[in-house]
Amino acid sequence: MKRRLQEMQSKSAEKADEKKKVFWKPSVGKQTIRIVPNKYNKKNPFTELYFYYGIGNNTMLSPTNWGEKDPIAEFAKELRKTSDKENWRLARKLDPKVRIFAPVIVRGEEEQGVRLWQFGKETYMDFLNLADNEDVGDFTDVAVGRDIILTTVGPEVTGTPYNKTSIMPRTKETPVSEDKSYVKSVLDNQPNPIESFKKFSFDEMKQALQSWLTPEGESEEEAPVAEKPATNYAVKNAPVKANKAEKFDSLFEDDEDDSDSPF
């Protein structure tokens, strides 16, 4: 058993090391980074991805990131076809959350190459405003761009369980590096944000949603499943013979006519 524990601990450490090679996050204090041009989108250094948190045991990427049907979004759409406030509240809880990824090199850690920094809407808006500032220009330019100074404060300052990072561009324009081979490596070798996460199938996500809607220990008879709306947009209350799984599956049937939705 001791040997097995050591093997599991070793695998866990290896997985953490691999993650550090792909992802980076600022620590409390000041750090300097350079956002570099995005290998996978020449027009935009930032990649927006939509995630589901807390549904099942895994963080899941929405299939809409690949332009595919999303069972959780489909379910939320059905909830919004009703006039029930609780259904709408649940639908909002089921909306995916956007996270933004930027390819960065960290000053003082250039040997580690390009890593992905993940952040939320507020920091994203700060960067978009910075990009719109003509006095700053293209801060990602490899020859005449600007390093970005990050100042991060912890929960004792934010009053939340999370850190908060503010950004400030350096006034001086500088190259990514004087070493042309290093610059080429930075542009050619970048982790792809969307390929850095597991892609769950439609059925896997549908099962995760169904399990989330049915708390552990709740029997099939006790667990309510929102019904597909009737033509008057009221949730059906009449008993039916179909079991819970069948009723849940019916929510994903195509509905050709939704033009009468009151919202």
C-alpha positions as CSV (number, residue, x, y, z in Angstrom):
1,M,0.0,0.0,0.0
2,K,2.9,2.3,0.8
3,R,4.3,1.7,-2.7
4,R,1.0,2.4,-4.3
5,L,0.6,5.7,-2.4
6,Q,4.1,6.7,-3.6
7,E,3.2,5.9,-7.2
8,M,0.0,8.0,-6.9
9,Q,1.8,10.9,-5.3
10,S,4.5,10.7,-8.1
11,K,1.9,10.8,-10.8
12,S,0.1,13.7,-9.1
13,A,3.4,15.7,-9.0
14,E,4.1,14.9,-12.6
15,K,0.7,16.2,-13.6
16,A,1.2,19.4,-11.6
17,D,4.6,19.9,-13.3
18,E,3.0,19.5,-16.7
19,K,0.3,22.0,-15.9
20,K,2.9,24.5,-14.8
21,K,4.6,24.2,-18.2
22,V,1.3,25.3,-19.9
23,F,-0.4,27.6,-17.5
24,W,0.9,30.6,-15.4
25,K,-0.7,32.8,-12.9
26,P,0.7,35.9,-11.1
27,S,1.6,35.7,-7.4
28,V,1.0,38.4,-4.9
29,G,3.3,41.3,-5.5
30,K,4.8,42.8,-8.7
31,Q,5.7,40.8,-11.9
32,T,6.5,41.8,-15.4
33,I,5.2,40.0,-18.4
34,R,5.1,40.4,-22.2
35,I,2.0,39.3,-24.1
36,V,3.1,38.0,-27.4
37,P,1.2,37.6,-30.7
38,N,-1.1,34.6,-30.7
39,K,0.1,31.7,-32.9
40,Y,-3.5,30.6,-33.4
41,N,-5.1,33.9,-34.1
42,K,-2.9,36.5,-35.7
43,K,-5.6,39.2,-35.3
44,N,-6.2,38.8,-31.5
45,P,-3.8,37.8,-28.8
46,F,-6.7,36.8,-26.5
47,T,-8.7,33.6,-26.7
48,E,-12.2,33.5,-25.1
49,L,-13.3,30.1,-23.9
50,Y,-16.6,29.2,-22.2
51,F,-16.6,26.8,-19.2
52,Y,-19.0,25.1,-16.9
53,Y,-18.0,25.0,-13.2
54,G,-19.6,22.9,-10.5
55,I,-21.6,20.6,-12.8
56,G,-20.2,17.2,-12.2
57,N,-16.7,16.5,-10.9
58,N,-14.9,18.3,-13.7
59,T,-14.6,21.7,-15.2
60,M,-16.1,21.3,-18.7
61,L,-15.6,23.3,-21.8
62,S,-18.8,24.2,-23.6
63,P,-19.0,22.4,-27.0
64,T,-20.0,25.8,-28.4
65,N,-16.2,26.6,-28.3
66,W,-16.0,24.1,-31.3
67,G,-19.3,25.3,-32.8
68,E,-21.1,22.2,-31.7
69,K,-24.4,21.6,-29.8
70,D,-24.2,22.0,-26.1
71,P,-26.7,19.9,-24.0
72,I,-26.4,22.2,-21.0
73,A,-27.2,25.3,-23.1
74,E,-30.0,23.4,-24.8
75,F,-31.5,22.6,-21.4
76,A,-31.2,26.3,-20.3
77,K,-32.9,27.3,-23.5
78,E,-35.8,25.1,-22.7
79,L,-36.0,26.5,-19.2
80,R,-36.2,30.0,-20.6
81,K,-39.2,29.0,-22.7
82,T,-41.3,28.9,-19.6
83,S,-42.7,31.8,-17.5
84,D,-41.5,30.2,-14.3
85,K,-39.1,32.4,-12.3
86,E,-37.3,29.4,-10.7
87,N,-36.7,28.0,-14.2
88,W,-35.1,31.3,-15.3
89,R,-33.0,31.4,-12.1
90,L,-31.7,27.9,-12.8
91,A,-31.1,28.8,-16.4
92,R,-28.8,31.7,-15.3
93,K,-26.9,29.3,-13.0
94,L,-26.4,27.1,-16.0
95,D,-24.9,29.8,-18.3
96,P,-21.3,29.1,-19.1
97,K,-18.6,31.4,-17.7
98,V,-16.1,33.1,-20.0
99,R,-12.4,32.9,-19.3
100,I,-9.7,34.6,-21.3
101,F,-6.3,33.2,-22.2
102,A,-3.2,35.2,-23.2
103,P,0.2,33.8,-24.4
104,V,2.8,35.4,-22.2
105,I,6.5,35.2,-21.3
106,V,7.4,36.2,-17.8
107,R,10.4,38.4,-17.4
108,G,13.1,36.6,-15.4
109,E,11.6,33.3,-16.5
110,E,12.1,33.6,-20.3
111,E,13.7,30.1,-20.4
112,Q,10.3,28.6,-19.6
113,G,8.9,29.9,-22.9
114,V,5.3,30.9,-23.6
115,R,2.7,30.0,-21.1
116,L,-1.0,30.7,-20.9
117,W,-2.3,33.3,-18.4
118,Q,-6.0,32.9,-17.6
119,F,-8.1,35.7,-16.3
120,G,-11.7,37.0,-16.2
121,K,-13.8,39.8,-17.7
122,E,-12.5,42.7,-15.5
123,T,-8.8,42.2,-16.5
124,Y,-9.9,41.5,-20.1
125,M,-11.7,44.9,-20.2
126,D,-8.5,46.6,-18.8
127,F,-6.5,45.1,-21.7
128,L,-9.1,46.0,-24.3
129,N,-9.1,49.6,-23.1
130,L,-5.3,49.5,-23.2
131,A,-5.4,48.3,-26.8
132,D,-7.7,51.1,-27.7
133,N,-5.3,53.7,-26.3
134,E,-3.4,55.2,-29.3
135,D,-0.6,56.4,-27.0
136,V,0.2,52.9,-26.1
137,G,-0.1,51.2,-29.5
138,D,0.3,47.5,-30.1
139,F,1.8,46.3,-26.8
140,T,2.2,42.8,-28.3
141,D,4.5,43.9,-31.1
142,V,7.7,41.7,-30.9
143,A,9.9,44.6,-32.0
144,V,8.3,47.8,-30.5
145,G,5.8,46.5,-28.0
146,R,5.6,47.0,-24.3
147,D,6.1,44.9,-21.2
148,I,3.2,44.9,-18.8
149,I,3.7,45.3,-15.0
150,L,1.2,43.3,-13.0
151,T,0.4,44.2,-9.4
152,T,-1.4,41.5,-7.5
153,V,-3.0,41.8,-4.1
154,G,-4.4,38.9,-2.0
155,P,-7.7,38.2,-0.2
156,E,-6.7,40.3,2.8
157,V,-6.9,43.3,0.5
158,T,-9.7,42.3,-1.8
159,G,-12.0,41.1,1.0
160,T,-12.9,38.0,-1.2
161,P,-11.4,34.6,-1.4
162,Y,-9.5,35.7,-4.6
163,N,-6.5,37.7,-5.7
164,K,-6.9,40.8,-7.8
165,T,-4.4,41.9,-10.5
166,S,-4.0,45.3,-12.0
167,I,-2.1,46.1,-15.2
168,M,0.2,48.9,-16.2
169,P,2.2,49.1,-19.5
170,R,5.8,50.2,-19.3
171,T,6.4,53.6,-20.9
172,K,9.4,52.4,-22.9
173,E,8.9,50.4,-26.1
174,T,11.2,47.3,-26.2
175,P,11.6,44.1,-28.3
176,V,10.5,40.7,-26.9
177,S,14.2,39.8,-27.1
178,E,17.4,40.9,-28.9
179,D,17.9,37.2,-29.8
180,K,16.1,36.6,-33.1
181,S,16.1,32.8,-32.6
182,Y,14.3,33.2,-29.2
183,V,11.7,35.5,-30.8
184,K,11.1,32.9,-33.5
185,S,10.7,30.2,-30.8
186,V,8.2,32.3,-28.9
187,L,6.1,32.7,-32.0
188,D,6.3,29.1,-33.1
189,N,6.0,27.3,-29.8
190,Q,2.8,28.1,-27.9
191,P,0.2,25.9,-26.1
192,N,-3.2,26.0,-27.8
193,P,-5.8,27.1,-25.2
194,I,-8.6,25.0,-26.5
195,E,-6.4,21.9,-26.8
196,S,-5.2,22.3,-23.2
197,F,-8.5,21.0,-21.8
198,K,-10.4,17.7,-22.2
199,K,-13.2,17.8,-24.7
200,F,-16.3,16.1,-23.2
201,S,-18.8,14.4,-25.5
202,F,-22.4,15.6,-25.8
203,D,-23.5,12.5,-23.9
204,E,-20.9,12.9,-21.2
205,M,-22.1,16.5,-20.5
206,K,-25.7,15.5,-20.7
207,Q,-25.0,12.8,-18.0
208,A,-23.1,15.3,-15.8
209,L,-26.1,17.7,-16.0
210,Q,-28.6,14.9,-15.2
211,S,-26.5,13.9,-12.2
212,W,-26.2,17.5,-11.0
213,L,-30.0,17.9,-11.2
214,T,-30.5,14.8,-9.2
215,P,-28.7,15.1,-5.8
216,E,-27.1,11.9,-4.6
217,G,-29.4,9.7,-2.6
218,E,-32.5,11.2,-4.1
219,S,-34.8,8.5,-5.5
220,E,-36.2,8.6,-9.1
221,E,-39.7,9.3,-7.8
222,E,-38.4,12.1,-5.5
223,A,-36.2,13.9,-8.0
224,P,-38.1,16.5,-10.1
225,V,-37.1,17.1,-13.6
226,A,-38.2,20.2,-15.4
227,E,-40.6,19.2,-18.2
228,K,-40.4,20.5,-21.8
229,P,-42.8,23.4,-21.8
230,A,-46.4,23.0,-23.1
231,T,-47.8,25.3,-25.6
232,N,-49.0,27.7,-22.9
233,Y,-45.4,27.7,-21.5
234,A,-46.4,26.3,-18.2
235,V,-44.3,23.5,-16.7
236,K,-46.3,20.3,-16.9
237,N,-47.5,19.0,-13.6
238,A,-49.6,16.0,-14.7
239,P,-48.1,12.6,-13.8
240,V,-46.7,10.7,-16.7
241,K,-45.6,7.1,-17.1
242,A,-42.2,7.8,-18.5
243,N,-39.3,7.4,-16.1
244,K,-37.1,10.3,-15.1
245,A,-34.3,9.5,-17.6
246,E,-36.9,9.4,-20.5
247,K,-38.4,12.7,-19.4
248,F,-34.9,14.2,-19.2
249,D,-34.1,13.0,-22.7
250,S,-37.3,14.5,-24.0
251,L,-35.9,18.0,-23.2
252,F,-33.3,17.6,-25.9
253,E,-35.8,16.8,-28.7
254,D,-35.9,19.3,-31.5
255,D,-38.6,21.9,-31.1
256,E,-39.3,23.5,-34.5
257,D,-41.7,26.2,-33.4
258,D,-40.5,28.5,-30.6
259,S,-41.9,31.8,-32.1
260,D,-44.5,32.2,-29.4
261,S,-42.1,32.5,-26.5
262,P,-43.3,35.4,-24.3
263,F,-39.7,36.5,-23.5
